[in-house]
Amino acid sequence: MQNTAAQYDQVIEECRSLFQRKMTDYGCAWRILRLPSLTDQIFIKAQRIRSIQEQGVQKIEEGEKPEFMGIINYATMALIQLDRGVVDQPDLLPKTAMELYDKHILATKNLMLDKNHDYGEAWREMRISSLTDLILQKLLRVKSIEDNQGKTIASEGVDANYQDMINYAVFALIHMNQDQKP
């Protein structure tokens, strides 16, 4: 079995570094975003990835990798918003924001490790395009839950869906990293 935990950590470190650099530029302005706004941001990124995959061409130089990284970071912001609530003005110091980022990523990684054990690393045989489709499916589920004011009858809540999106995006980035190696 390949070292999934180490590969996961490598991907997250790159995403975390980007998150931290953007907070240097923008602060915690994202704290004012309501969950549907974050869901829509993730949707835009996933839809762009799918468009690139289907068309094979793009007019903006950034490819799939930055979009998957954006999905990870926006979904982590959503988990923080679920935990802390939405505010009218940014209210977190960068150090606190990074601690919350780490807390939610650790919980999401632990969920991945449990599922990965049970599913026998089946994701390693999946195509990146399938991972993209699963992220889009999770987004449609979240939108439906949001439209129902967060109420579910027999389904997981939005938090589990955001965690799954993070994990699918990490898997896609692991695949991309492996494809780049000789």
Secondary structure, DSSP 8 states (H G I E B T S, - for coil): ---HHHHHHHHHHHHHHHHHHHHHHHTTGGGG--HHHHHHHHHHHHHHHHHHHHHS--SSS--HHHHHHHHHHHHHHHHHHHHH---SS----HHHHHHHHHHHHHHHHHHHHHHHHHHTTGGGGS-HHHHHHHHHHHHHHHHHHHHTTT--SSS--HHHHHHHHHHHHHHHHHHHHHHH--
